[in-house]
Amino acid sequence: MRVETDRSGPFTFQVGVNMSSLNGLLLRVDDAHKRFKASSLSQVAGRLEKEVVVSTIFGTNSIEGGTLSVEETEEALALTPA
């Protein structure tokens, strides 16, 4: 990638990654992801993620003076943007 800077002129960046050497690793990651999504552990992780997001947002909002309860925060996150 070539980048032109005002101060130092042009620079050429080259990523030092050989994609052919990574293909095997990418296949392993993809396989592990598919097996995880098919397991019951995926459902537990999904519920836990939601709880962590709600409690984190609630904690941040309450520090800043927000008045929503945990339940109201969860309901607000479930709303669609429309």
PDB file with SEQRES, HELIX, SHEET and CRYST1 records, atoms N, CA, C and O in Angstrom:
SEQRES   1 A   82  MET ARG VAL GLU THR ASP ARG SER GLY PRO PHE THR PHE          
SEQRES   2 A   82  GLN VAL GLY VAL ASN MET SER SER LEU ASN GLY LEU LEU          
SEQRES   3 A   82  LEU ARG VAL ASP ASP ALA HIS LYS ARG PHE LYS ALA SER          
SEQRES   4 A   82  SER LEU SER GLN VAL ALA GLY ARG LEU GLU LYS GLU VAL          
SEQRES   5 A   82  VAL VAL SER THR ILE PHE GLY THR ASN SER ILE GLU GLY          
SEQRES   6 A   82  GLY THR LEU SER VAL GLU GLU THR GLU GLU ALA LEU ALA          
SEQRES   7 A   82  LEU THR PRO ALA                                              
HELIX    1 AA1 MET A   19  ALA A   38  1                                  20    
HELIX    2 AA2 SER A   40  ILE A   63  1                                  24    
HELIX    3 AA3 VAL A   70  ALA A   78  1                                   9    
SHEET    1 AA1 2 ARG A   2  THR A   5  0                                        
SHEET    2 AA1 2 GLY A   9  THR A  12 -1                                        
CRYST1    1.000    1.000    1.000  90.00  90.00  90.00 P 1           1          
ATOM      1  N   MET A   1       0.848  -1.160   0.000  1.00  0.00           N  
ATOM      2  CA  MET A   1       0.000   0.000   0.000  1.00  0.00           C  
ATOM      3  C   MET A   1       0.902   1.234   0.000  1.00  0.00           C  
ATOM      4  O   MET A   1       1.845   1.315   0.788  1.00  0.00           O  
ATOM      5  N   ARG A   2       0.624   2.162  -0.854  1.00  0.00           N  
ATOM      6  CA  ARG A   2       1.406   3.388  -0.938  1.00  0.00           C  
ATOM      7  C   ARG A   2       0.635   4.510  -0.250  1.00  0.00           C  
ATOM      8  O   ARG A   2      -0.542   4.736  -0.532  1.00  0.00           O  
ATOM      9  N   VAL A   3       1.326   5.218   0.668  1.00  0.00           N  
ATOM     10  CA  VAL A   3       0.727   6.312   1.416  1.00  0.00           C  
ATOM     11  C   VAL A   3       1.556   7.560   1.174  1.00  0.00           C  
ATOM     12  O   VAL A   3       2.779   7.546   1.310  1.00  0.00           O  
ATOM     13  N   GLU A   4       0.886   8.620   0.821  1.00  0.00           N  
ATOM     14  CA  GLU A   4       1.544   9.916   0.601  1.00  0.00           C  
ATOM     15  C   GLU A   4       1.323  10.775   1.837  1.00  0.00           C  
ATOM     16  O   GLU A   4       0.184  11.025   2.230  1.00  0.00           O  
ATOM     17  N   THR A   5       2.422  11.228   2.455  1.00  0.00           N  
ATOM     18  CA  THR A   5       2.306  12.082   3.630  1.00  0.00           C  
ATOM     19  C   THR A   5       2.760  13.495   3.283  1.00  0.00           C  
ATOM     20  O   THR A   5       3.623  13.681   2.425  1.00  0.00           O  
ATOM     21  N   ASP A   6       2.189  14.473   3.939  1.00  0.00           N  
ATOM     22  CA  ASP A   6       2.569  15.872   3.708  1.00  0.00           C  
ATOM     23  C   ASP A   6       3.967  16.165   4.245  1.00  0.00           C  
ATOM     24  O   ASP A   6       4.724  16.937   3.657  1.00  0.00           O  
ATOM     25  N   ARG A   7       4.287  15.549   5.343  1.00  0.00           N  
ATOM     26  CA  ARG A   7       5.531  15.888   6.026  1.00  0.00           C  
ATOM     27  C   ARG A   7       6.738  15.116   5.511  1.00  0.00           C  
ATOM     28  O   ARG A   7       7.815  15.688   5.343  1.00  0.00           O  
ATOM     29  N   SER A   8       6.568  13.822   5.260  1.00  0.00           N  
ATOM     30  CA  SER A   8       7.727  12.975   4.948  1.00  0.00           C  
ATOM     31  C   SER A   8       7.704  12.378   3.549  1.00  0.00           C  
ATOM     32  O   SER A   8       8.599  11.612   3.191  1.00  0.00           O  
ATOM     33  N   GLY A   9       6.703  12.712   2.759  1.00  0.00           N  
ATOM     34  CA  GLY A   9       6.648  12.178   1.397  1.00  0.00           C  
ATOM     35  C   GLY A   9       5.991  10.818   1.339  1.00  0.00           C  
ATOM     36  O   GLY A   9       5.267  10.431   2.257  1.00  0.00           O  
ATOM     37  N   PRO A  10       6.242  10.085   0.255  1.00  0.00           N  
ATOM     38  CA  PRO A  10       5.560   8.795   0.076  1.00  0.00           C  
ATOM     39  C   PRO A  10       6.222   7.652   0.855  1.00  0.00           C  
ATOM     40  O   PRO A  10       7.440   7.604   1.029  1.00  0.00           O  
ATOM     41  N   PHE A  11       5.382   6.759   1.302  1.00  0.00           N  
ATOM     42  CA  PHE A  11       5.837   5.527   1.941  1.00  0.00           C  
ATOM     43  C   PHE A  11       5.120   4.365   1.283  1.00  0.00           C  
ATOM     44  O   PHE A  11       3.958   4.486   0.893  1.00  0.00           O  
ATOM     45  N   THR A  12       5.804   3.247   1.161  1.00  0.00           N  
ATOM     46  CA  THR A  12       5.185   2.030   0.660  1.00  0.00           C  
ATOM     47  C   THR A  12       5.210   0.998   1.780  1.00  0.00           C  
ATOM     48  O   THR A  12       6.271   0.660   2.305  1.00  0.00           O  
ATOM     49  N   PHE A  13       4.026   0.502   2.140  1.00  0.00           N  
ATOM     50  CA  PHE A  13       3.906  -0.505   3.183  1.00  0.00           C  
ATOM     51  C   PHE A  13       3.592  -1.842   2.548  1.00  0.00           C  
ATOM     52  O   PHE A  13       2.805  -1.931   1.606  1.00  0.00           O  
ATOM     53  N   GLN A  14       4.212  -2.871   3.068  1.00  0.00           N  
ATOM     54  CA  GLN A  14       3.936  -4.216   2.592  1.00  0.00           C  
ATOM     55  C   GLN A  14       3.706  -5.105   3.801  1.00  0.00           C  
ATOM     56  O   GLN A  14       4.539  -5.185   4.704  1.00  0.00           O  
ATOM     57  N   VAL A  15       2.567  -5.767   3.800  1.00  0.00           N  
ATOM     58  CA  VAL A  15       2.248  -6.669   4.903  1.00  0.00           C  
ATOM     59  C   VAL A  15       3.080  -7.932   4.732  1.00  0.00           C  
ATOM     60  O   VAL A  15       3.082  -8.546   3.665  1.00  0.00           O  
ATOM     61  N   GLY A  16       3.780  -8.309   5.780  1.00  0.00           N  
ATOM     62  CA  GLY A  16       4.663  -9.464   5.708  1.00  0.00           C  
ATOM     63  C   GLY A  16       3.974 -10.768   6.060  1.00  0.00           C  
ATOM     64  O   GLY A  16       4.462 -11.518   6.905  1.00  0.00           O  
ATOM     65  N   VAL A  17       2.843 -11.050   5.420  1.00  0.00           N  
ATOM     66  CA  VAL A  17       2.093 -12.265   5.709  1.00  0.00           C  
ATOM     67  C   VAL A  17       1.989 -13.091   4.441  1.00  0.00           C  
ATOM     68  O   VAL A  17       1.600 -12.594   3.384  1.00  0.00           O  
ATOM     69  N   ASN A  18       2.339 -14.344   4.566  1.00  0.00           N  
ATOM     70  CA  ASN A  18       2.219 -15.264   3.443  1.00  0.00           C  
ATOM     71  C   ASN A  18       0.893 -16.008   3.614  1.00  0.00           C  
ATOM     72  O   ASN A  18       0.775 -16.901   4.454  1.00  0.00           O  
ATOM     73  N   MET A  19      -0.104 -15.629   2.808  1.00  0.00           N  
ATOM     74  CA  MET A  19      -1.448 -16.196   2.969  1.00  0.00           C  
ATOM     75  C   MET A  19      -1.477 -17.708   2.776  1.00  0.00           C  
ATOM     76  O   MET A  19      -2.273 -18.393   3.419  1.00  0.00           O  
ATOM     77  N   SER A  20      -0.635 -18.233   1.914  1.00  0.00           N  
ATOM     78  CA  SER A  20      -0.660 -19.685   1.710  1.00  0.00           C  
ATOM     79  C   SER A  20      -0.237 -20.430   2.976  1.00  0.00           C  
ATOM     80  O   SER A  20      -0.682 -21.554   3.209  1.00  0.00           O  
ATOM     81  N   SER A  21       0.615 -19.816   3.792  1.00  0.00           N  
ATOM     82  CA  SER A  21       1.013 -20.466   5.041  1.00  0.00           C  
ATOM     83  C   SER A  21      -0.075 -20.365   6.105  1.00  0.00           C  
ATOM     84  O   SER A  21      -0.060 -21.117   7.079  1.00  0.00           O  
ATOM     85  N   LEU A  22      -1.012 -19.448   5.928  1.00  0.00           N  
ATOM     86  CA  LEU A  22      -2.088 -19.283   6.901  1.00  0.00           C  
ATOM     87  C   LEU A  22      -3.329 -20.101   6.576  1.00  0.00           C  
ATOM     88  O   LEU A  22      -4.198 -20.249   7.435  1.00  0.00           O  
ATOM     89  N   ASN A  23      -3.440 -20.625   5.390  1.00  0.00           N  
ATOM     90  CA  ASN A  23      -4.654 -21.342   4.985  1.00  0.00           C  
ATOM     91  C   ASN A  23      -5.015 -22.485   5.922  1.00  0.00           C  
ATOM     92  O   ASN A  23      -6.184 -22.661   6.263  1.00  0.00           O  
ATOM     93  N   GLY A  24      -4.026 -23.259   6.339  1.00  0.00           N  
ATOM     94  CA  GLY A  24      -4.286 -24.363   7.254  1.00  0.00           C  
ATOM     95  C   GLY A  24      -4.845 -23.883   8.587  1.00  0.00           C  
ATOM     96  O   GLY A  24      -5.768 -24.483   9.137  1.00  0.00           O  
ATOM     97  N   LEU A  25      -4.278 -22.800   9.097  1.00  0.00           N  
ATOM     98  CA  LEU A  25      -4.760 -22.248  10.357  1.00  0.00           C  
ATOM     99  C   LEU A  25      -6.175 -21.696  10.213  1.00  0.00           C  
ATOM    100  O   LEU A  25      -7.005 -21.873  11.105  1.00  0.00           O  
ATOM    101  N   LEU A  26      -6.450 -21.030   9.097  1.00  0.00           N  
ATOM    102  CA  LEU A  26      -7.793 -20.494   8.869  1.00  0.00           C  
ATOM    103  C   LEU A  26      -8.824 -21.611   8.772  1.00  0.00           C  
ATOM    104  O   LEU A  26      -9.950 -21.452   9.245  1.00  0.00           O  
ATOM    105  N   LEU A  27      -8.462 -22.729   8.171  1.00  0.00           N  
ATOM    106  CA  LEU A  27      -9.375 -23.876   8.099  1.00  0.00           C  
ATOM    107  C   LEU A  27      -9.656 -24.432   9.490  1.00  0.00           C  
ATOM    108  O   LEU A  27     -10.792 -24.798   9.792  1.00  0.00           O  
ATOM    109  N   ARG A  28      -8.632 -24.500  10.341  1.00  0.00           N  
ATOM    110  CA  ARG A  28      -8.819 -24.995  11.710  1.00  0.00           C  
ATOM    111  C   ARG A  28      -9.742 -24.074  12.501  1.00  0.00           C  
ATOM    112  O   ARG A  28     -10.609 -24.541  13.240  1.00  0.00           O  
ATOM    113  N   VAL A  29      -9.554 -22.765  12.345  1.00  0.00           N  
ATOM    114  CA  VAL A  29     -10.409 -21.804  13.050  1.00  0.00           C  
ATOM    115  C   VAL A  29     -11.843 -21.929  12.567  1.00  0.00           C  
ATOM    116  O   VAL A  29     -12.772 -21.927  13.375  1.00  0.00           O  
ATOM    117  N   ASP A  30     -12.034 -22.039  11.259  1.00  0.00           N  
ATOM    118  CA  ASP A  30     -13.381 -22.174  10.699  1.00  0.00           C  
ATOM    119  C   ASP A  30     -14.055 -23.451  11.204  1.00  0.00           C  
ATOM    120  O   ASP A  30     -15.236 -23.432  11.549  1.00  0.00           O  
ATOM    121  N   ASP A  31     -13.315 -24.550  11.248  1.00  0.00           N  
ATOM    122  CA  ASP A  31     -13.862 -25.816  11.738  1.00  0.00           C  
ATOM    123  C   ASP A  31     -14.252 -25.701  13.216  1.00  0.00           C  
ATOM    124  O   ASP A  31     -15.320 -26.165  13.614  1.00  0.00           O  
ATOM    125  N   ALA A  32     -13.389 -25.084  14.023  1.00  0.00           N  
ATOM    126  CA  ALA A  32     -13.689 -24.924  15.446  1.00  0.00           C  
ATOM    127  C   ALA A  32     -14.918 -24.038  15.640  1.00  0.00           C  
ATOM    128  O   ALA A  32     -15.743 -24.298  16.516  1.00  0.00           O  
ATOM    129  N   HIS A  33     -15.037 -23.002  14.829  1.00  0.00           N  
ATOM    130  CA  HIS A  33     -16.188 -22.107  14.927  1.00  0.00           C  
ATOM    131  C   HIS A  33     -17.475 -22.843  14.590  1.00  0.00           C  
ATOM    132  O   HIS A  33     -18.479 -22.683  15.284  1.00  0.00           O  
ATOM    133  N   LYS A  34     -17.457 -23.645  13.536  1.00  0.00           N  
ATOM    134  CA  LYS A  34     -18.657 -24.407  13.151  1.00  0.00           C  
ATOM    135  C   LYS A  34     -19.062 -25.393  14.245  1.00  0.00           C  
ATOM    136  O   LYS A  34     -20.247 -25.535  14.544  1.00  0.00           O  
ATOM    137  N   ARG A  35     -18.078 -26.076  14.844  1.00  0.00           N  
ATOM    138  CA  ARG A  35     -18.392 -27.033  15.908  1.00  0.00           C  
ATOM    139  C   ARG A  35     -18.933 -26.323  17.142  1.00  0.00           C  
ATOM    140  O   ARG A  35     -19.850 -26.824  17.794  1.00  0.00           O  
ATOM    141  N   PHE A  36     -18.368 -25.147  17.472  1.00  0.00           N  
ATOM    142  CA  PHE A  36     -18.838 -24.382  18.620  1.00  0.00           C  
ATOM    143  C   PHE A  36     -20.276 -23.919  18.402  1.00  0.00           C  
ATOM    144  O   PHE A  36     -21.103 -24.051  19.304  1.00  0.00           O  
ATOM    145  N   LYS A  37     -20.589 -23.381  17.223  1.00  0.00           N  
ATOM    146  CA  LYS A  37     -21.939 -22.892  16.933  1.00  0.00           C  
ATOM    147  C   LYS A  37     -22.975 -24.003  17.007  1.00  0.00           C  
ATOM    148  O   LYS A  37     -24.136 -23.748  17.330  1.00  0.00           O  
ATOM    149  N   ALA A  38     -22.566 -25.238  16.711  1.00  0.00           N  
ATOM    150  CA  ALA A  38     -23.490 -26.369  16.739  1.00  0.00           C  
ATOM    151  C   ALA A  38     -23.671 -26.933  18.154  1.00  0.00           C  
ATOM    152  O   ALA A  38     -24.576 -27.735  18.388  1.00  0.00           O  
ATOM    153  N   SER A  39     -22.824 -26.523  19.087  1.00  0.00           N  
ATOM    154  CA  SER A  39     -22.896 -27.085  20.433  1.00  0.00           C  
ATOM    155  C   SER A  39     -23.853 -26.289  21.316  1.00  0.00           C  
ATOM    156  O   SER A  39     -24.216 -25.156  20.999  1.00  0.00           O  
ATOM    157  N   SER A  40     -24.254 -26.902  22.431  1.00  0.00           N  
ATOM    158  CA  SER A  40     -25.129 -26.210  23.384  1.00  0.00           C  
ATOM    159  C   SER A  40     -24.375 -25.105  24.117  1.00  0.00           C  
ATOM    160  O   SER A  40     -24.990 -24.184  24.654  1.00  0.00           O  
ATOM    161  N   LEU A  41     -23.067 -25.191  24.141  1.00  0.00           N  
ATOM    162  CA  LEU A  41     -22.257 -24.160  24.774  1.00  0.00           C  
ATOM    163  C   LEU A  41     -22.441 -22.810  24.086  1.00  0.00           C  
ATOM    164  O   LEU A  41     -22.323 -21.763  24.722  1.00  0.00           O  
ATOM    165  N   SER A  42     -22.729 -22.837  22.800  1.00  0.00           N  
ATOM    166  CA  SER A  42     -22.952 -21.608  22.045  1.00  0.00           C  
ATOM    167  C   SER A  42     -24.156 -20.851  22.585  1.00  0.00           C  
ATOM    168  O   SER A  42     -24.132 -19.624  22.671  1.00  0.00           O  
ATOM    169  N   GLN A  43     -25.205 -21.574  22.947  1.00  0.00           N  
ATOM    170  CA  GLN A  43     -26.407 -20.931  23.495  1.00  0.00           C  
ATOM    171  C   GLN A  43     -26.118 -20.297  24.852  1.00  0.00           C  
ATOM    172  O   GLN A  43     -26.594 -19.199  25.141  1.00  0.00           O  
ATOM    173  N   VAL A  44     -25.344 -20.981  25.677  1.00  0.00           N  
ATOM    174  CA  VAL A  44     -24.978 -20.446  26.987  1.00  0.00           C  
ATOM    175  C   VAL A  44     -24.133 -19.189  26.806  1.00  0.00           C  
ATOM    176  O   VAL A  44     -24.336 -18.194  27.503  1.00  0.00           O  
ATOM    177  N   ALA A  45     -23.195 -19.235  25.879  1.00  0.00           N  
ATOM    178  CA  ALA A  45     -22.332 -18.079  25.626  1.00  0.00           C  
ATOM    179  C   ALA A  45     -23.147 -16.892  25.121  1.00  0.00           C  
ATOM    180  O   ALA A  45     -22.859 -15.751  25.483  1.00  0.00           O  
ATOM    181  N   GLY A  46     -24.141 -17.138  24.305  1.00  0.00           N  
ATOM    182  CA  GLY A  46     -24.999 -16.073  23.802  1.00  0.00           C  
ATOM    183  C   GLY A  46     -25.777 -15.385  24.914  1.00  0.00           C  
ATOM    184  O   GLY A  46     -25.879 -14.159  24.945  1.00  0.00           O  
ATOM    185  N   ARG A  47     -26.323 -16.180  25.825  1.00  0.00           N  
ATOM    186  CA  ARG A  47     -27.057 -15.598  26.965  1.00  0.00           C  
ATOM    187  C   ARG A  47     -26.116 -14.823  27.882  1.00  0.00           C  
ATOM    188  O   ARG A  47     -26.449 -13.736  28.354  1.00  0.00           O  
ATOM    189  N   LEU A  48     -24.941 -15.390  28.127  1.00  0.00           N  
ATOM    190  CA  LEU A  48     -23.959 -14.736  28.991  1.00  0.00           C  
ATOM    191  C   LEU A  48     -23.493 -13.417  28.375  1.00  0.00           C  
ATOM    192  O   LEU A  48     -23.324 -12.423  29.082  1.00  0.00           O  
ATOM    193  N   GLU A  49     -23.290 -13.410  27.073  1.00  0.00           N  
ATOM    194  CA  GLU A  49     -22.874 -12.184  26.390  1.00  0.00           C  
ATOM    195  C   GLU A  49     -23.916 -11.076  26.599  1.00  0.00           C  
ATOM    196  O   GLU A  49     -23.567  -9.931  26.886  1.00  0.00           O  
ATOM    197  N   LYS A  50     -25.187 -11.430  26.453  1.00  0.00           N  
ATOM    198  CA  LYS A  50     -26.262 -10.453  26.628  1.00  0.00           C  
ATOM    199  C   LYS A  50     -26.252  -9.896  28.055  1.00  0.00           C  
ATOM    200  O   LYS A  50     -26.377  -8.687  28.249  1.00  0.00           O  
ATOM    201  N   GLU A  51     -26.105 -10.768  29.048  1.00  0.00           N  
ATOM    202  CA  GLU A  51     -26.073 -10.323  30.440  1.00  0.00           C  
ATOM    203  C   GLU A  51     -24.897  -9.390  30.708  1.00  0.00           C  
ATOM    204  O   GLU A  51     -25.036  -8.391  31.414  1.00  0.00           O  
ATOM    205  N   VAL A  52     -23.745  -9.719  30.142  1.00  0.00           N  
ATOM    206  CA  VAL A  52     -22.553  -8.892  30.355  1.00  0.00           C  
ATOM    207  C   VAL A  52     -22.735  -7.521  29.712  1.00  0.00           C  
ATOM    208  O   VAL A  52     -22.379  -6.506  30.311  1.00  0.00           O  
ATOM    209  N   VAL A  53     -23.283  -7.481  28.507  1.00  0.00           N  
ATOM    210  CA  VAL A  53     -23.504  -6.201  27.832  1.00  0.00           C  
ATOM    211  C   VAL A  53     -24.489  -5.342  28.616  1.00  0.00           C  
ATOM    212  O   VAL A  53     -24.251  -4.152  28.821  1.00  0.00           O  
ATOM    213  N   VAL A  54     -25.588  -5.936  29.054  1.00  0.00           N  
ATOM    214  CA  VAL A  54     -26.594  -5.177  29.808  1.00  0.00           C  
ATOM    215  C   VAL A  54     -25.998  -4.642  31.107  1.00  0.00           C  
ATOM    216  O   VAL A  54     -26.168  -3.464  31.422  1.00  0.00           O  
ATOM    217  N   SER A  55     -25.309  -5.480  31.855  1.00  0.00           N  
ATOM    218  CA  SER A  55     -24.765  -5.023  33.145  1.00  0.00           C  
ATOM    219  C   SER A  55     -23.668  -3.987  32.946  1.00  0.00           C  
ATOM    220  O   SER A  55     -23.534  -3.074  33.762  1.00  0.00           O  
ATOM    221  N   THR A  56     -22.884  -4.105  31.888  1.00  0.00           N  
ATOM    222  CA  THR A  56     -21.840  -3.118  31.619  1.00  0.00           C  
ATOM    223  C   THR A  56     -22.438  -1.765  31.272  1.00  0.00           C  
ATOM    224  O   THR A  56     -22.001  -0.736  31.788  1.00  0.00           O  
ATOM    225  N   ILE A  57     -23.440  -1.764  30.397  1.00  0.00           N  
ATOM    226  CA  ILE A  57     -24.089  -0.504  30.023  1.00  0.00           C  
ATOM    227  C   ILE A  57     -24.807   0.099  31.221  1.00  0.00           C  
ATOM    228  O   ILE A  57     -24.742   1.309  31.440  1.00  0.00           O  
ATOM    229  N   PHE A  58     -25.496  -0.738  32.003  1.00  0.00           N  
ATOM    230  CA  PHE A  58     -26.171  -0.241  33.206  1.00  0.00           C  
ATOM    231  C   PHE A  58     -25.171   0.398  34.158  1.00  0.00           C  
ATOM    232  O   PHE A  58     -25.411   1.492  34.669  1.00  0.00           O  
ATOM    233  N   GLY A  59     -24.053  -0.278  34.398  1.00  0.00           N  
ATOM    234  CA  GLY A  59     -23.035   0.254  35.310  1.00  0.00           C  
ATOM    235  C   GLY A  59     -22.476   1.576  34.835  1.00  0.00           C  
ATOM    236  O   GLY A  59     -22.314   2.506  35.625  1.00  0.00           O  
ATOM    237  N   THR A  60     -22.178   1.668  33.542  1.00  0.00           N  
ATOM    238  CA  THR A  60     -21.647   2.903  32.990  1.00  0.00           C  
ATOM    239  C   THR A  60     -22.670   4.029  33.086  1.00  0.00           C  
ATOM    240  O   THR A  60     -22.337   5.149  33.476  1.00  0.00           O  
ATOM    241  N   ASN A  61     -23.904   3.730  32.731  1.00  0.00           N  
ATOM    242  CA  ASN A  61     -24.952   4.751  32.789  1.00  0.00           C  
ATOM    243  C   ASN A  61     -25.214   5.223  34.218  1.00  0.00           C  
ATOM    244  O   ASN A  61     -25.414   6.414  34.454  1.00  0.00           O  
ATOM    245  N   SER A  62     -25.212   4.285  35.174  1.00  0.00           N  
ATOM    246  CA  SER A  62     -25.488   4.686  36.556  1.00  0.00           C  
ATOM    247  C   SER A  62     -24.353   5.542  37.113  1.00  0.00           C  
ATOM    248  O   SER A  62     -24.608   6.447  37.908  1.00  0.00           O  
ATOM    249  N   ILE A  63     -23.123   5.281  36.722  1.00  0.00           N  
ATOM    250  CA  ILE A  63     -21.999   6.120  37.148  1.00  0.00           C  
ATOM    251  C   ILE A  63     -22.180   7.540  36.625  1.00  0.00           C  
ATOM    252  O   ILE A  63     -21.858   8.515  37.303  1.00  0.00           O  
ATOM    253  N   GLU A  64     -22.701   7.636  35.405  1.00  0.00           N  
ATOM    254  CA  GLU A  64     -22.884   8.945  34.786  1.00  0.00           C  
ATOM    255  C   GLU A  64     -24.222   9.593  35.144  1.00  0.00           C  
ATOM    256  O   GLU A  64     -24.582  10.624  34.575  1.00  0.00           O  
ATOM    257  N   GLY A  65     -24.953   9.000  36.073  1.00  0.00           N  
ATOM    258  CA  GLY A  65     -26.194   9.612  36.541  1.00  0.00           C  
ATOM    259  C   GLY A  65     -27.451   9.117  35.854  1.00  0.00           C  
ATOM    260  O   GLY A  65     -28.517   9.710  36.019  1.00  0.00           O  
ATOM    261  N   GLY A  66     -27.347   8.034  35.079  1.00  0.00           N  
ATOM    262  CA  GLY A  66     -28.523   7.485  34.421  1.00  0.00           C  
ATOM    263  C   GLY A  66     -29.509   6.930  35.432  1.00  0.00           C  
ATOM    264  O   GLY A  66     -29.120   6.499  36.517  1.00  0.00           O  
ATOM    265  N   THR A  67     -30.785   6.941  35.075  1.00  0.00           N  
ATOM    266  CA  THR A  67     -31.818   6.517  36.023  1.00  0.00           C  
ATOM    267  C   THR A  67     -32.509   5.216  35.622  1.00  0.00           C  
ATOM    268  O   THR A  67     -33.424   4.774  36.317  1.00  0.00           O  
ATOM    269  N   LEU A  68     -32.096   4.596  34.526  1.00  0.00           N  
ATOM    270  CA  LEU A  68     -32.732   3.338  34.109  1.00  0.00           C  
ATOM    271  C   LEU A  68     -32.311   2.196  35.020  1.00  0.00           C  
ATOM    272  O   LEU A  68     -31.177   2.154  35.497  1.00  0.00           O  
ATOM    273  N   SER A  69     -33.233   1.272  35.256  1.00  0.00           N  
ATOM    274  CA  SER A  69     -32.914   0.062  36.006  1.00  0.00           C  
ATOM    275  C   SER A  69     -32.243  -0.939  35.065  1.00  0.00           C  
ATOM    276  O   SER A  69     -32.163  -0.712  33.858  1.00  0.00           O  
ATOM    277  N   VAL A  70     -31.770  -2.029  35.619  1.00  0.00           N  
ATOM    278  CA  VAL A  70     -31.166  -3.074  34.790  1.00  0.00           C  
ATOM    279  C   VAL A  70     -32.189  -3.596  33.789  1.00  0.00           C  
ATOM    280  O   VAL A  70     -31.872  -3.800  32.617  1.00  0.00           O  
ATOM    281  N   GLU A  71     -33.420  -3.811  34.255  1.00  0.00           N  
ATOM    282  CA  GLU A  71     -34.474  -4.330  33.376  1.00  0.00           C  
ATOM    283  C   GLU A  71     -34.803  -3.337  32.265  1.00  0.00           C  
ATOM    284  O   GLU A  71     -34.995  -3.729  31.114  1.00  0.00           O  
ATOM    285  N   GLU A  72     -34.867  -2.052  32.611  1.00  0.00           N  
ATOM    286  CA  GLU A  72     -35.146  -1.033  31.600  1.00  0.00           C  
ATOM    287  C   GLU A  72     -34.000  -0.926  30.591  1.00  0.00           C  
ATOM    288  O   GLU A  72     -34.230  -0.694  29.404  1.00  0.00           O  
ATOM    289  N   THR A  73     -32.785  -1.094  31.064  1.00  0.00           N  
ATOM    290  CA  THR A  73     -31.620  -1.081  30.161  1.00  0.00           C  
ATOM    291  C   THR A  73     -31.725  -2.253  29.189  1.00  0.00           C  
ATOM    292  O   THR A  73     -31.481  -2.095  27.992  1.00  0.00           O  
ATOM    293  N   GLU A  74     -32.086  -3.424  29.700  1.00  0.00           N  
ATOM    294  CA  GLU A  74     -32.225  -4.604  28.845  1.00  0.00           C  
ATOM    295  C   GLU A  74     -33.327  -4.389  27.814  1.00  0.00           C  
ATOM    296  O   GLU A  74     -33.165  -4.746  26.647  1.00  0.00           O  
ATOM    297  N   GLU A  75     -34.444  -3.808  28.236  1.00  0.00           N  
ATOM    298  CA  GLU A  75     -35.546  -3.534  27.315  1.00  0.00           C  
ATOM    299  C   GLU A  75     -35.124  -2.523  26.236  1.00  0.00           C  
ATOM    300  O   GLU A  75     -35.487  -2.664  25.068  1.00  0.00           O  
ATOM    301  N   ALA A  76     -34.367  -1.521  26.636  1.00  0.00           N  
ATOM    302  CA  ALA A  76     -33.911  -0.508  25.676  1.00  0.00           C  
ATOM    303  C   ALA A  76     -32.983  -1.123  24.630  1.00  0.00           C  
ATOM    304  O   ALA A  76     -33.025  -0.740  23.461  1.00  0.00           O  
ATOM    305  N   LEU A  77     -32.157  -2.063  25.041  1.00  0.00           N  
ATOM    306  CA  LEU A  77     -31.254  -2.729  24.100  1.00  0.00           C  
ATOM    307  C   LEU A  77     -32.012  -3.647  23.143  1.00  0.00           C  
ATOM    308  O   LEU A  77     -31.548  -3.912  22.034  1.00  0.00           O  
ATOM    309  N   ALA A  78     -33.168  -4.126  23.569  1.00  0.00           N  
ATOM    310  CA  ALA A  78     -33.948  -5.023  22.721  1.00  0.00           C  
ATOM    311  C   ALA A  78     -34.749  -4.275  21.664  1.00  0.00           C  
ATOM    312  O   ALA A  78     -35.251  -4.882  20.718  1.00  0.00           O  
ATOM    313  N   LEU A  79     -34.872  -2.954  21.821  1.00  0.00           N  
ATOM    314  CA  LEU A  79     -35.634  -2.163  20.842  1.00  0.00           C  
ATOM    315  C   LEU A  79     -34.907  -2.110  19.501  1.00  0.00           C  
ATOM    316  O   LEU A  79     -33.678  -2.127  19.440  1.00  0.00           O  
ATOM    317  N   THR A  80     -35.692  -2.046  18.437  1.00  0.00           N  
ATOM    318  CA  THR A  80     -35.099  -1.854  17.112  1.00  0.00           C  
ATOM    319  C   THR A  80     -34.917  -0.355  16.877  1.00  0.00           C  
ATOM    320  O   THR A  80     -35.647   0.450  17.454  1.00  0.00           O  
ATOM    321  N   PRO A  81     -33.962   0.027  16.045  1.00  0.00           N  
ATOM    322  CA  PRO A  81     -33.728   1.457  15.806  1.00  0.00           C  
ATOM    323  C   PRO A  81     -34.968   2.181  15.266  1.00  0.00           C  
ATOM    324  O   PRO A  81     -35.128   3.377  15.505  1.00  0.00           O  
ATOM    325  N   ALA A  82     -35.828   1.490  14.556  1.00  0.00           N  
ATOM    326  CA  ALA A  82     -37.033   2.128  14.012  1.00  0.00           C  
ATOM    327  C   ALA A  82     -37.970   2.496  15.140  1.00  0.00           C  
ATOM    328  O   ALA A  82     -39.044   3.045  14.897  1.00  0.00           O  
TER     329      ALA A  82                                                      
END                                                                             
